[in-house]
């Protein structure tokens, strides 16, 4: 995923009503994330998307011997 795709996905997910329950954070913190959406680090966005199971980390495929 590119940083642009991550930002778009995050912006789409962050405004879903009640998403703070899935993230296990309070409404005030969620409102803070929404207000500062463009200022949040890419790492934090990825962490939050992983927490709500929007994205999954796939293990690398083992390399075949030459």
PDBQT receptor file of N, H, CA, C and O in Angstrom, charges set to zero:
ATOM      1  N   UNK A   1       0.842  -1.185   0.000  1.00  0.00    +0.000 N 
ATOM      2  CA  UNK A   1       0.000   0.000   0.000  1.00  0.00    +0.000 C 
ATOM      3  C   UNK A   1       0.883   1.241   0.000  1.00  0.00    +0.000 C 
ATOM      4  O   UNK A   1       1.927   1.291   0.650  1.00  0.00    +0.000 OA
ATOM      5  N   UNK A   2       0.439   2.215  -0.732  1.00  0.00    +0.000 N 
ATOM      6  H   UNK A   2      -0.409   2.175  -1.259  1.00  0.00    +0.000 HD
ATOM      7  CA  UNK A   2       1.164   3.480  -0.762  1.00  0.00    +0.000 C 
ATOM      8  C   UNK A   2       0.673   4.366   0.383  1.00  0.00    +0.000 C 
ATOM      9  O   UNK A   2      -0.412   4.138   0.918  1.00  0.00    +0.000 OA
ATOM     10  N   UNK A   3       1.458   5.371   0.763  1.00  0.00    +0.000 N 
ATOM     11  H   UNK A   3       2.339   5.557   0.328  1.00  0.00    +0.000 HD
ATOM     12  CA  UNK A   3       1.000   6.298   1.810  1.00  0.00    +0.000 C 
ATOM     13  C   UNK A   3      -0.329   6.976   1.455  1.00  0.00    +0.000 C 
ATOM     14  O   UNK A   3      -1.148   7.232   2.338  1.00  0.00    +0.000 OA
ATOM     15  N   UNK A   4      -0.544   7.263   0.184  1.00  0.00    +0.000 N 
ATOM     16  H   UNK A   4       0.121   7.055  -0.534  1.00  0.00    +0.000 HD
ATOM     17  CA  UNK A   4      -1.801   7.896  -0.228  1.00  0.00    +0.000 C 
ATOM     18  C   UNK A   4      -2.981   6.959   0.007  1.00  0.00    +0.000 C 
ATOM     19  O   UNK A   4      -4.039   7.389   0.466  1.00  0.00    +0.000 OA
ATOM     20  N   UNK A   5      -2.798   5.676  -0.309  1.00  0.00    +0.000 N 
ATOM     21  H   UNK A   5      -1.938   5.326  -0.682  1.00  0.00    +0.000 HD
ATOM     22  CA  UNK A   5      -3.865   4.699  -0.096  1.00  0.00    +0.000 C 
ATOM     23  C   UNK A   5      -4.166   4.539   1.388  1.00  0.00    +0.000 C 
ATOM     24  O   UNK A   5      -5.327   4.419   1.781  1.00  0.00    +0.000 OA
ATOM     25  N   UNK A   6      -3.132   4.537   2.204  1.00  0.00    +0.000 N 
ATOM     26  H   UNK A   6      -2.189   4.634   1.885  1.00  0.00    +0.000 HD
ATOM     27  CA  UNK A   6      -3.313   4.420   3.654  1.00  0.00    +0.000 C 
ATOM     28  C   UNK A   6      -4.070   5.631   4.183  1.00  0.00    +0.000 C 
ATOM     29  O   UNK A   6      -4.984   5.484   4.994  1.00  0.00    +0.000 OA
ATOM     30  N   UNK A   7      -3.697   6.824   3.731  1.00  0.00    +0.000 N 
ATOM     31  H   UNK A   7      -2.955   6.943   3.072  1.00  0.00    +0.000 HD
ATOM     32  CA  UNK A   7      -4.385   8.045   4.167  1.00  0.00    +0.000 C 
ATOM     33  C   UNK A   7      -5.852   8.024   3.767  1.00  0.00    +0.000 C 
ATOM     34  O   UNK A   7      -6.714   8.378   4.572  1.00  0.00    +0.000 OA
ATOM     35  N   UNK A   8      -6.149   7.616   2.544  1.00  0.00    +0.000 N 
ATOM     36  H   UNK A   8      -5.449   7.329   1.891  1.00  0.00    +0.000 HD
ATOM     37  CA  UNK A   8      -7.539   7.565   2.087  1.00  0.00    +0.000 C 
ATOM     38  C   UNK A   8      -8.346   6.562   2.899  1.00  0.00    +0.000 C 
ATOM     39  O   UNK A   8      -9.470   6.849   3.310  1.00  0.00    +0.000 OA
ATOM     40  N   UNK A   9      -7.776   5.398   3.126  1.00  0.00    +0.000 N 
ATOM     41  H   UNK A   9      -6.862   5.165   2.792  1.00  0.00    +0.000 HD
ATOM     42  CA  UNK A   9      -8.462   4.365   3.896  1.00  0.00    +0.000 C 
ATOM     43  C   UNK A   9      -8.696   4.824   5.333  1.00  0.00    +0.000 C 
ATOM     44  O   UNK A   9      -9.769   4.602   5.893  1.00  0.00    +0.000 OA
ATOM     45  N   UNK A  10      -7.696   5.460   5.922  1.00  0.00    +0.000 N 
ATOM     46  H   UNK A  10      -6.824   5.640   5.467  1.00  0.00    +0.000 HD
ATOM     47  CA  UNK A  10      -7.821   5.952   7.292  1.00  0.00    +0.000 C 
ATOM     48  C   UNK A  10      -8.922   7.007   7.387  1.00  0.00    +0.000 C 
ATOM     49  O   UNK A  10      -9.759   6.958   8.288  1.00  0.00    +0.000 OA
ATOM     50  N   UNK A  11      -8.916   7.962   6.451  1.00  0.00    +0.000 N 
ATOM     51  H   UNK A  11      -8.236   8.001   5.718  1.00  0.00    +0.000 HD
ATOM     52  CA  UNK A  11      -9.930   9.017   6.473  1.00  0.00    +0.000 C 
ATOM     53  C   UNK A  11     -11.329   8.442   6.301  1.00  0.00    +0.000 C 
ATOM     54  O   UNK A  11     -12.286   8.950   6.884  1.00  0.00    +0.000 OA
ATOM     55  N   UNK A  12     -11.450   7.402   5.515  1.00  0.00    +0.000 N 
ATOM     56  H   UNK A  12     -10.673   6.989   5.041  1.00  0.00    +0.000 HD
ATOM     57  CA  UNK A  12     -12.749   6.761   5.308  1.00  0.00    +0.000 C 
ATOM     58  C   UNK A  12     -13.213   6.057   6.587  1.00  0.00    +0.000 C 
ATOM     59  O   UNK A  12     -14.383   6.159   6.955  1.00  0.00    +0.000 OA
ATOM     60  N   UNK A  13     -12.316   5.350   7.262  1.00  0.00    +0.000 N 
ATOM     61  H   UNK A  13     -11.366   5.266   6.963  1.00  0.00    +0.000 HD
ATOM     62  CA  UNK A  13     -12.664   4.562   8.444  1.00  0.00    +0.000 C 
ATOM     63  C   UNK A  13     -12.844   5.407   9.701  1.00  0.00    +0.000 C 
ATOM     64  O   UNK A  13     -13.673   5.081  10.551  1.00  0.00    +0.000 OA
ATOM     65  N   UNK A  14     -12.089   6.471   9.827  1.00  0.00    +0.000 N 
ATOM     66  H   UNK A  14     -11.416   6.736   9.137  1.00  0.00    +0.000 HD
ATOM     67  CA  UNK A  14     -12.059   7.252  11.064  1.00  0.00    +0.000 C 
ATOM     68  C   UNK A  14     -13.395   7.958  11.345  1.00  0.00    +0.000 C 
ATOM     69  O   UNK A  14     -13.691   8.300  12.490  1.00  0.00    +0.000 OA
ATOM     70  N   UNK A  15     -14.192   8.171  10.303  1.00  0.00    +0.000 N 
ATOM     71  H   UNK A  15     -13.952   7.893   9.372  1.00  0.00    +0.000 HD
ATOM     72  CA  UNK A  15     -15.449   8.886  10.487  1.00  0.00    +0.000 C 
ATOM     73  C   UNK A  15     -16.658   7.962  10.629  1.00  0.00    +0.000 C 
ATOM     74  O   UNK A  15     -17.795   8.433  10.633  1.00  0.00    +0.000 OA
ATOM     75  N   UNK A  16     -16.425   6.657  10.745  1.00  0.00    +0.000 N 
ATOM     76  H   UNK A  16     -15.501   6.274  10.742  1.00  0.00    +0.000 HD
ATOM     77  CA  UNK A  16     -17.526   5.723  10.977  1.00  0.00    +0.000 C 
ATOM     78  C   UNK A  16     -18.011   5.896  12.414  1.00  0.00    +0.000 C 
ATOM     79  O   UNK A  16     -17.219   5.894  13.357  1.00  0.00    +0.000 OA
ATOM     80  N   UNK A  17     -19.315   6.044  12.560  1.00  0.00    +0.000 N 
ATOM     81  H   UNK A  17     -19.958   6.046  11.794  1.00  0.00    +0.000 HD
ATOM     82  CA  UNK A  17     -19.886   6.265  13.887  1.00  0.00    +0.000 C 
ATOM     83  C   UNK A  17     -19.638   5.048  14.778  1.00  0.00    +0.000 C 
ATOM     84  O   UNK A  17     -19.881   3.914  14.365  1.00  0.00    +0.000 OA
ATOM     85  N   UNK A  18     -19.163   5.279  15.977  1.00  0.00    +0.000 N 
ATOM     86  H   UNK A  18     -18.965   6.201  16.312  1.00  0.00    +0.000 HD
ATOM     87  CA  UNK A  18     -18.936   4.228  16.956  1.00  0.00    +0.000 C 
ATOM     88  C   UNK A  18     -17.616   3.490  16.800  1.00  0.00    +0.000 C 
ATOM     89  O   UNK A  18     -17.377   2.507  17.502  1.00  0.00    +0.000 OA
ATOM     90  N   UNK A  19     -16.761   3.938  15.901  1.00  0.00    +0.000 N 
ATOM     91  H   UNK A  19     -16.955   4.736  15.330  1.00  0.00    +0.000 HD
ATOM     92  CA  UNK A  19     -15.485   3.247  15.661  1.00  0.00    +0.000 C 
ATOM     93  C   UNK A  19     -14.589   3.290  16.897  1.00  0.00    +0.000 C 
ATOM     94  O   UNK A  19     -13.718   2.433  17.057  1.00  0.00    +0.000 OA
ATOM     95  N   UNK A  20     -14.790   4.275  17.772  1.00  0.00    +0.000 N 
ATOM     96  H   UNK A  20     -15.497   4.970  17.643  1.00  0.00    +0.000 HD
ATOM     97  CA  UNK A  20     -13.964   4.371  18.979  1.00  0.00    +0.000 C 
ATOM     98  C   UNK A  20     -14.109   3.136  19.865  1.00  0.00    +0.000 C 
ATOM     99  O   UNK A  20     -13.186   2.794  20.604  1.00  0.00    +0.000 OA
ATOM    100  N   UNK A  21     -15.261   2.464  19.798  1.00  0.00    +0.000 N 
ATOM    101  H   UNK A  21     -16.011   2.742  19.198  1.00  0.00    +0.000 HD
ATOM    102  CA  UNK A  21     -15.461   1.252  20.600  1.00  0.00    +0.000 C 
ATOM    103  C   UNK A  21     -14.547   0.133  20.109  1.00  0.00    +0.000 C 
ATOM    104  O   UNK A  21     -13.982  -0.609  20.913  1.00  0.00    +0.000 OA
ATOM    105  N   UNK A  22     -14.402   0.011  18.798  1.00  0.00    +0.000 N 
ATOM    106  H   UNK A  22     -14.861   0.614  18.145  1.00  0.00    +0.000 HD
ATOM    107  CA  UNK A  22     -13.516  -1.018  18.240  1.00  0.00    +0.000 C 
ATOM    108  C   UNK A  22     -12.058  -0.724  18.559  1.00  0.00    +0.000 C 
ATOM    109  O   UNK A  22     -11.257  -1.642  18.731  1.00  0.00    +0.000 OA
ATOM    110  N   UNK A  23     -11.717   0.555  18.638  1.00  0.00    +0.000 N 
ATOM    111  H   UNK A  23     -12.368   1.302  18.499  1.00  0.00    +0.000 HD
ATOM    112  CA  UNK A  23     -10.342   0.956  18.928  1.00  0.00    +0.000 C 
ATOM    113  C   UNK A  23     -10.053   0.990  20.423  1.00  0.00    +0.000 C 
ATOM    114  O   UNK A  23      -8.906   1.144  20.843  1.00  0.00    +0.000 OA
ATOM    115  N   UNK A  24     -11.114   0.845  21.225  1.00  0.00    +0.000 N 
ATOM    116  H   UNK A  24     -12.046   0.720  20.884  1.00  0.00    +0.000 HD
ATOM    117  CA  UNK A  24     -11.005   0.872  22.682  1.00  0.00    +0.000 C 
ATOM    118  C   UNK A  24     -10.388   2.177  23.180  1.00  0.00    +0.000 C 
ATOM    119  O   UNK A  24      -9.504   2.177  24.037  1.00  0.00    +0.000 OA
ATOM    120  N   UNK A  25     -10.870   3.280  22.629  1.00  0.00    +0.000 N 
ATOM    121  H   UNK A  25     -11.588   3.280  21.933  1.00  0.00    +0.000 HD
ATOM    122  CA  UNK A  25     -10.460   4.609  23.085  1.00  0.00    +0.000 C 
ATOM    123  C   UNK A  25     -11.716   5.417  23.364  1.00  0.00    +0.000 C 
ATOM    124  O   UNK A  25     -12.799   5.062  22.899  1.00  0.00    +0.000 OA
ATOM    125  N   UNK A  26     -11.581   6.503  24.121  1.00  0.00    +0.000 N 
ATOM    126  H   UNK A  26     -10.701   6.791  24.498  1.00  0.00    +0.000 HD
ATOM    127  CA  UNK A  26     -12.762   7.297  24.442  1.00  0.00    +0.000 C 
ATOM    128  C   UNK A  26     -13.121   8.241  23.291  1.00  0.00    +0.000 C 
ATOM    129  O   UNK A  26     -12.337   8.457  22.367  1.00  0.00    +0.000 OA
ATOM    130  N   UNK A  27     -14.320   8.789  23.381  1.00  0.00    +0.000 N 
ATOM    131  H   UNK A  27     -14.957   8.614  24.132  1.00  0.00    +0.000 HD
ATOM    132  CA  UNK A  27     -14.828   9.658  22.311  1.00  0.00    +0.000 C 
ATOM    133  C   UNK A  27     -13.979  10.909  22.129  1.00  0.00    +0.000 C 
ATOM    134  O   UNK A  27     -13.816  11.386  21.006  1.00  0.00    +0.000 OA
ATOM    135  N   UNK A  28     -13.437  11.445  23.220  1.00  0.00    +0.000 N 
ATOM    136  H   UNK A  28     -13.569  11.057  24.132  1.00  0.00    +0.000 HD
ATOM    137  CA  UNK A  28     -12.618  12.655  23.116  1.00  0.00    +0.000 C 
ATOM    138  C   UNK A  28     -11.347  12.399  22.315  1.00  0.00    +0.000 C 
ATOM    139  O   UNK A  28     -10.953  13.223  21.489  1.00  0.00    +0.000 OA
ATOM    140  N   UNK A  29     -10.705  11.259  22.559  1.00  0.00    +0.000 N 
ATOM    141  H   UNK A  29     -11.025  10.590  23.230  1.00  0.00    +0.000 HD
ATOM    142  CA  UNK A  29      -9.498  10.912  21.800  1.00  0.00    +0.000 C 
ATOM    143  C   UNK A  29      -9.844  10.705  20.327  1.00  0.00    +0.000 C 
ATOM    144  O   UNK A  29      -9.089  11.104  19.440  1.00  0.00    +0.000 OA
ATOM    145  N   UNK A  30     -10.993  10.077  20.076  1.00  0.00    +0.000 N 
ATOM    146  H   UNK A  30     -11.606   9.753  20.796  1.00  0.00    +0.000 HD
ATOM    147  CA  UNK A  30     -11.428   9.855  18.696  1.00  0.00    +0.000 C 
ATOM    148  C   UNK A  30     -11.675  11.192  18.003  1.00  0.00    +0.000 C 
ATOM    149  O   UNK A  30     -11.300  11.369  16.845  1.00  0.00    +0.000 OA
ATOM    150  N   UNK A  31     -12.298  12.120  18.699  1.00  0.00    +0.000 N 
ATOM    151  H   UNK A  31     -12.603  11.975  19.640  1.00  0.00    +0.000 HD
ATOM    152  CA  UNK A  31     -12.544  13.446  18.127  1.00  0.00    +0.000 C 
ATOM    153  C   UNK A  31     -11.227  14.145  17.828  1.00  0.00    +0.000 C 
ATOM    154  O   UNK A  31     -11.107  14.843  16.821  1.00  0.00    +0.000 OA
ATOM    155  N   UNK A  32     -10.238  13.960  18.697  1.00  0.00    +0.000 N 
ATOM    156  H   UNK A  32     -10.336  13.393  19.515  1.00  0.00    +0.000 HD
ATOM    157  CA  UNK A  32      -8.919  14.542  18.483  1.00  0.00    +0.000 C 
ATOM    158  C   UNK A  32      -8.279  13.961  17.221  1.00  0.00    +0.000 C 
ATOM    159  O   UNK A  32      -7.706  14.704  16.423  1.00  0.00    +0.000 OA
ATOM    160  N   UNK A  33      -8.369  12.645  17.031  1.00  0.00    +0.000 N 
ATOM    161  H   UNK A  33      -8.834  12.042  17.679  1.00  0.00    +0.000 HD
ATOM    162  CA  UNK A  33      -7.833  12.013  15.823  1.00  0.00    +0.000 C 
ATOM    163  C   UNK A  33      -8.522  12.561  14.570  1.00  0.00    +0.000 C 
ATOM    164  O   UNK A  33      -7.877  12.794  13.548  1.00  0.00    +0.000 OA
ATOM    165  N   UNK A  34      -9.836  12.762  14.662  1.00  0.00    +0.000 N 
ATOM    166  H   UNK A  34     -10.361  12.573  15.493  1.00  0.00    +0.000 HD
ATOM    167  CA  UNK A  34     -10.577  13.268  13.501  1.00  0.00    +0.000 C 
ATOM    168  C   UNK A  34     -10.162  14.696  13.153  1.00  0.00    +0.000 C 
ATOM    169  O   UNK A  34     -10.007  15.034  11.980  1.00  0.00    +0.000 OA
ATOM    170  N   UNK A  35      -9.983  15.531  14.176  1.00  0.00    +0.000 N 
ATOM    171  H   UNK A  35     -10.110  15.256  15.130  1.00  0.00    +0.000 HD
ATOM    172  CA  UNK A  35      -9.586  16.920  13.930  1.00  0.00    +0.000 C 
ATOM    173  C   UNK A  35      -8.184  17.010  13.350  1.00  0.00    +0.000 C 
ATOM    174  O   UNK A  35      -7.920  17.832  12.473  1.00  0.00    +0.000 OA
ATOM    175  N   UNK A  36      -7.283  16.162  13.842  1.00  0.00    +0.000 N 
ATOM    176  H   UNK A  36      -7.497  15.494  14.554  1.00  0.00    +0.000 HD
ATOM    177  CA  UNK A  36      -5.882  16.225  13.424  1.00  0.00    +0.000 C 
ATOM    178  C   UNK A  36      -5.534  15.147  12.408  1.00  0.00    +0.000 C 
ATOM    179  O   UNK A  36      -4.377  14.737  12.315  1.00  0.00    +0.000 OA
ATOM    180  N   UNK A  37      -6.500  14.691  11.659  1.00  0.00    +0.000 N 
ATOM    181  H   UNK A  37      -7.440  15.024  11.735  1.00  0.00    +0.000 HD
ATOM    182  CA  UNK A  37      -6.330  13.573  10.734  1.00  0.00    +0.000 C 
ATOM    183  C   UNK A  37      -5.109  13.742   9.828  1.00  0.00    +0.000 C 
ATOM    184  O   UNK A  37      -4.353  12.791   9.631  1.00  0.00    +0.000 OA
ATOM    185  N   UNK A  38      -4.912  14.928   9.283  1.00  0.00    +0.000 N 
ATOM    186  H   UNK A  38      -5.527  15.700   9.444  1.00  0.00    +0.000 HD
ATOM    187  CA  UNK A  38      -3.801  15.154   8.355  1.00  0.00    +0.000 C 
ATOM    188  C   UNK A  38      -2.453  15.255   9.060  1.00  0.00    +0.000 C 
ATOM    189  O   UNK A  38      -1.412  15.107   8.420  1.00  0.00    +0.000 OA
ATOM    190  N   UNK A  39      -2.455  15.502  10.362  1.00  0.00    +0.000 N 
ATOM    191  H   UNK A  39      -3.300  15.622  10.882  1.00  0.00    +0.000 HD
ATOM    192  CA  UNK A  39      -1.209  15.663  11.113  1.00  0.00    +0.000 C 
ATOM    193  C   UNK A  39      -0.710  14.358  11.735  1.00  0.00    +0.000 C 
ATOM    194  O   UNK A  39       0.435  14.293  12.183  1.00  0.00    +0.000 OA
ATOM    195  N   UNK A  40      -1.543  13.323  11.769  1.00  0.00    +0.000 N 
ATOM    196  H   UNK A  40      -2.473  13.376  11.406  1.00  0.00    +0.000 HD
ATOM    197  CA  UNK A  40      -1.151  12.067  12.405  1.00  0.00    +0.000 C 
ATOM    198  C   UNK A  40      -0.083  11.361  11.582  1.00  0.00    +0.000 C 
ATOM    199  O   UNK A  40      -0.054  11.468  10.356  1.00  0.00    +0.000 OA
ATOM    200  N   UNK A  41       0.783  10.646  12.265  1.00  0.00    +0.000 N 
ATOM    201  H   UNK A  41       0.759  10.559  13.261  1.00  0.00    +0.000 HD
ATOM    202  CA  UNK A  41       1.849   9.927  11.562  1.00  0.00    +0.000 C 
ATOM    203  C   UNK A  41       1.271   8.722  10.823  1.00  0.00    +0.000 C 
ATOM    204  O   UNK A  41       0.230   8.180  11.193  1.00  0.00    +0.000 OA
ATOM    205  N   UNK A  42       1.966   8.331   9.789  1.00  0.00    +0.000 N 
ATOM    206  H   UNK A  42       2.811   8.771   9.489  1.00  0.00    +0.000 HD
ATOM    207  CA  UNK A  42       1.557   7.174   9.002  1.00  0.00    +0.000 C 
ATOM    208  C   UNK A  42       1.559   5.914   9.867  1.00  0.00    +0.000 C 
ATOM    209  O   UNK A  42       0.706   5.040   9.706  1.00  0.00    +0.000 OA
ATOM    210  N   UNK A  43       2.518   5.827  10.780  1.00  0.00    +0.000 N 
ATOM    211  H   UNK A  43       3.210   6.537  10.911  1.00  0.00    +0.000 HD
ATOM    212  CA  UNK A  43       2.599   4.675  11.679  1.00  0.00    +0.000 C 
ATOM    213  C   UNK A  43       1.379   4.554  12.578  1.00  0.00    +0.000 C 
ATOM    214  O   UNK A  43       0.863   3.455  12.778  1.00  0.00    +0.000 OA
ATOM    215  N   UNK A  44       0.916   5.671  13.121  1.00  0.00    +0.000 N 
ATOM    216  H   UNK A  44       1.335   6.564  12.959  1.00  0.00    +0.000 HD
ATOM    217  CA  UNK A  44      -0.270   5.656  13.978  1.00  0.00    +0.000 C 
ATOM    218  C   UNK A  44      -1.497   5.259  13.169  1.00  0.00    +0.000 C 
ATOM    219  O   UNK A  44      -2.337   4.491  13.639  1.00  0.00    +0.000 OA
ATOM    220  N   UNK A  45      -1.596   5.780  11.961  1.00  0.00    +0.000 N 
ATOM    221  H   UNK A  45      -0.913   6.403  11.579  1.00  0.00    +0.000 HD
ATOM    222  CA  UNK A  45      -2.726   5.423  11.096  1.00  0.00    +0.000 C 
ATOM    223  C   UNK A  45      -2.730   3.928  10.811  1.00  0.00    +0.000 C 
ATOM    224  O   UNK A  45      -3.778   3.284  10.874  1.00  0.00    +0.000 OA
ATOM    225  N   UNK A  46      -1.561   3.374  10.497  1.00  0.00    +0.000 N 
ATOM    226  H   UNK A  46      -0.710   3.897  10.445  1.00  0.00    +0.000 HD
ATOM    227  CA  UNK A  46      -1.465   1.933  10.245  1.00  0.00    +0.000 C 
ATOM    228  C   UNK A  46      -1.839   1.134  11.487  1.00  0.00    +0.000 C 
ATOM    229  O   UNK A  46      -2.546   0.131  11.397  1.00  0.00    +0.000 OA
ATOM    230  N   UNK A  47      -1.363   1.580  12.640  1.00  0.00    +0.000 N 
ATOM    231  H   UNK A  47      -0.788   2.395  12.712  1.00  0.00    +0.000 HD
ATOM    232  CA  UNK A  47      -1.666   0.891  13.896  1.00  0.00    +0.000 C 
ATOM    233  C   UNK A  47      -3.171   0.861  14.154  1.00  0.00    +0.000 C 
ATOM    234  O   UNK A  47      -3.716  -0.173  14.541  1.00  0.00    +0.000 OA
ATOM    235  N   UNK A  48      -3.837   1.984  13.941  1.00  0.00    +0.000 N 
ATOM    236  H   UNK A  48      -3.394   2.824  13.627  1.00  0.00    +0.000 HD
ATOM    237  CA  UNK A  48      -5.279   2.046  14.165  1.00  0.00    +0.000 C 
ATOM    238  C   UNK A  48      -6.035   1.194  13.151  1.00  0.00    +0.000 C 
ATOM    239  O   UNK A  48      -7.008   0.531  13.510  1.00  0.00    +0.000 OA
ATOM    240  N   UNK A  49      -5.603   1.201  11.891  1.00  0.00    +0.000 N 
ATOM    241  H   UNK A  49      -4.812   1.739  11.600  1.00  0.00    +0.000 HD
ATOM    242  CA  UNK A  49      -6.249   0.373  10.871  1.00  0.00    +0.000 C 
ATOM    243  C   UNK A  49      -6.064  -1.113  11.166  1.00  0.00    +0.000 C 
ATOM    244  O   UNK A  49      -6.975  -1.909  10.939  1.00  0.00    +0.000 OA
ATOM    245  N   UNK A  50      -4.905  -1.484  11.664  1.00  0.00    +0.000 N 
ATOM    246  H   UNK A  50      -4.165  -0.837  11.849  1.00  0.00    +0.000 HD
ATOM    247  CA  UNK A  50      -4.678  -2.881  12.051  1.00  0.00    +0.000 C 
ATOM    248  C   UNK A  50      -5.566  -3.274  13.225  1.00  0.00    +0.000 C 
ATOM    249  O   UNK A  50      -6.074  -4.394  13.282  1.00  0.00    +0.000 OA
ATOM    250  N   UNK A  51      -5.748  -2.354  14.152  1.00  0.00    +0.000 N 
ATOM    251  H   UNK A  51      -5.336  -1.444  14.105  1.00  0.00    +0.000 HD
ATOM    252  CA  UNK A  51      -6.531  -2.626  15.353  1.00  0.00    +0.000 C 
ATOM    253  C   UNK A  51      -7.994  -2.905  15.017  1.00  0.00    +0.000 C 
ATOM    254  O   UNK A  51      -8.637  -3.714  15.687  1.00  0.00    +0.000 OA
ATOM    255  N   UNK A  52      -8.522  -2.251  13.998  1.00  0.00    +0.000 N 
ATOM    256  H   UNK A  52      -8.000  -1.594  13.454  1.00  0.00    +0.000 HD
ATOM    257  CA  UNK A  52      -9.923  -2.465  13.627  1.00  0.00    +0.000 C 
ATOM    258  C   UNK A  52     -10.057  -3.474  12.485  1.00  0.00    +0.000 C 
ATOM    259  O   UNK A  52     -11.124  -3.599  11.885  1.00  0.00    +0.000 OA
ATOM    260  N   UNK A  53      -8.975  -4.189  12.188  1.00  0.00    +0.000 N 
ATOM    261  H   UNK A  53      -8.108  -4.088  12.675  1.00  0.00    +0.000 HD
ATOM    262  CA  UNK A  53      -8.965  -5.261  11.189  1.00  0.00    +0.000 C 
ATOM    263  C   UNK A  53      -9.360  -4.808   9.789  1.00  0.00    +0.000 C 
ATOM    264  O   UNK A  53      -9.965  -5.571   9.036  1.00  0.00    +0.000 OA
ATOM    265  N   UNK A  54      -9.027  -3.587   9.442  1.00  0.00    +0.000 N 
ATOM    266  H   UNK A  54      -8.537  -2.966  10.054  1.00  0.00    +0.000 HD
ATOM    267  CA  UNK A  54      -9.273  -3.105   8.086  1.00  0.00    +0.000 C 
ATOM    268  C   UNK A  54      -8.172  -3.603   7.160  1.00  0.00    +0.000 C 
ATOM    269  O   UNK A  54      -8.418  -3.928   5.998  1.00  0.00    +0.000 OA
ATOM    270  N   UNK A  55      -6.963  -3.658   7.687  1.00  0.00    +0.000 N 
ATOM    271  H   UNK A  55      -6.763  -3.394   8.631  1.00  0.00    +0.000 HD
ATOM    272  CA  UNK A  55      -5.845  -4.194   6.909  1.00  0.00    +0.000 C 
ATOM    273  C   UNK A  55      -5.213  -5.340   7.689  1.00  0.00    +0.000 C 
ATOM    274  O   UNK A  55      -5.305  -5.400   8.915  1.00  0.00    +0.000 OA
ATOM    275  N   UNK A  56      -4.590  -6.219   6.981  1.00  0.00    +0.000 N 
ATOM    276  H   UNK A  56      -4.515  -6.171   5.985  1.00  0.00    +0.000 HD
ATOM    277  CA  UNK A  56      -3.919  -7.367   7.590  1.00  0.00    +0.000 C 
ATOM    278  C   UNK A  56      -2.471  -7.381   7.118  1.00  0.00    +0.000 C 
ATOM    279  O   UNK A  56      -2.165  -6.958   6.003  1.00  0.00    +0.000 OA
ATOM    280  N   UNK A  57      -1.596  -7.865   7.970  1.00  0.00    +0.000 N 
ATOM    281  H   UNK A  57      -1.845  -8.209   8.876  1.00  0.00    +0.000 HD
ATOM    282  CA  UNK A  57      -0.195  -8.023   7.590  1.00  0.00    +0.000 C 
ATOM    283  C   UNK A  57      -0.012  -9.442   7.071  1.00  0.00    +0.000 C 
ATOM    284  O   UNK A  57      -0.303 -10.416   7.766  1.00  0.00    +0.000 OA
ATOM    285  N   UNK A  58       0.467  -9.541   5.856  1.00  0.00    +0.000 N 
ATOM    286  H   UNK A  58       0.703  -8.750   5.291  1.00  0.00    +0.000 HD
ATOM    287  CA  UNK A  58       0.719 -10.838   5.243  1.00  0.00    +0.000 C 
ATOM    288  C   UNK A  58       2.189 -11.191   5.416  1.00  0.00    +0.000 C 
ATOM    289  O   UNK A  58       3.056 -10.352   5.169  1.00  0.00    +0.000 OA
ATOM    290  N   UNK A  59       2.483 -12.410   5.833  1.00  0.00    +0.000 N 
ATOM    291  H   UNK A  59       1.779 -13.092   6.033  1.00  0.00    +0.000 HD
ATOM    292  CA  UNK A  59       3.890 -12.797   5.954  1.00  0.00    +0.000 C 
ATOM    293  C   UNK A  59       4.539 -12.903   4.574  1.00  0.00    +0.000 C 
ATOM    294  O   UNK A  59       3.874 -13.202   3.582  1.00  0.00    +0.000 OA
ATOM    295  N   UNK A  60       5.819 -12.658   4.530  1.00  0.00    +0.000 N 
ATOM    296  H   UNK A  60       6.359 -12.415   5.336  1.00  0.00    +0.000 HD
ATOM    297  CA  UNK A  60       6.551 -12.808   3.277  1.00  0.00    +0.000 C 
ATOM    298  C   UNK A  60       6.587 -14.275   2.893  1.00  0.00    +0.000 C 
ATOM    299  O   UNK A  60       6.673 -15.157   3.747  1.00  0.00    +0.000 OA
ATOM    300  N   UNK A  61       6.520 -14.516   1.595  1.00  0.00    +0.000 N 
ATOM    301  H   UNK A  61       6.450 -13.799   0.901  1.00  0.00    +0.000 HD
ATOM    302  CA  UNK A  61       6.635 -15.893   1.127  1.00  0.00    +0.000 C 
ATOM    303  C   UNK A  61       8.097 -16.308   1.212  1.00  0.00    +0.000 C 
ATOM    304  O   UNK A  61       8.988 -15.525   0.883  1.00  0.00    +0.000 OA
ATOM    305  N   UNK A  62       8.347 -17.537   1.653  1.00  0.00    +0.000 N 
ATOM    306  H   UNK A  62       7.624 -18.174   1.921  1.00  0.00    +0.000 HD
ATOM    307  CA  UNK A  62       9.743 -17.971   1.741  1.00  0.00    +0.000 C 
ATOM    308  C   UNK A  62      10.396 -18.004   0.359  1.00  0.00    +0.000 C 
ATOM    309  O   UNK A  62       9.767 -18.364  -0.636  1.00  0.00    +0.000 OA
ATOM    310  N   UNK A  63      11.658 -17.622   0.326  1.00  0.00    +0.000 N 
ATOM    311  H   UNK A  63      12.168 -17.330   1.134  1.00  0.00    +0.000 HD
ATOM    312  CA  UNK A  63      12.385 -17.622  -0.942  1.00  0.00    +0.000 C 
ATOM    313  C   UNK A  63      12.745 -19.052  -1.313  1.00  0.00    +0.000 C 
ATOM    314  O   UNK A  63      13.123 -19.864  -0.469  1.00  0.00    +0.000 OA
ATOM    315  N   UNK A  64      12.615 -19.330  -2.596  1.00  0.00    +0.000 N 
ATOM    316  H   UNK A  64      12.308 -18.670  -3.282  1.00  0.00    +0.000 HD
ATOM    317  CA  UNK A  64      12.960 -20.659  -3.097  1.00  0.00    +0.000 C 
ATOM    318  C   UNK A  64      14.458 -20.720  -3.349  1.00  0.00    +0.000 C 
ATOM    319  O   UNK A  64      15.054 -19.747  -3.813  1.00  0.00    +0.000 OA
ATOM    320  N   UNK A  65      15.066 -21.857  -3.045  1.00  0.00    +0.000 N 
ATOM    321  H   UNK A  65      14.582 -22.647  -2.668  1.00  0.00    +0.000 HD
ATOM    322  CA  UNK A  65      16.506 -21.968  -3.313  1.00  0.00    +0.000 C 
ATOM    323  C   UNK A  65      16.801 -21.846  -4.807  1.00  0.00    +0.000 C 
ATOM    324  O   UNK A  65      16.007 -22.271  -5.646  1.00  0.00    +0.000 OA
ATOM    325  N   UNK A  66      17.942 -21.266  -5.121  1.00  0.00    +0.000 N 
ATOM    326  H   UNK A  66      18.587 -20.920  -4.439  1.00  0.00    +0.000 HD
ATOM    327  CA  UNK A  66      18.303 -21.032  -6.515  1.00  0.00    +0.000 C 
ATOM    328  C   UNK A  66      18.673 -22.287  -7.243  1.00  0.00    +0.000 C 
ATOM    329  O   UNK A  66      19.000 -22.239  -8.429  1.00  0.00    +0.000 OA
TER     330      UNK A  66
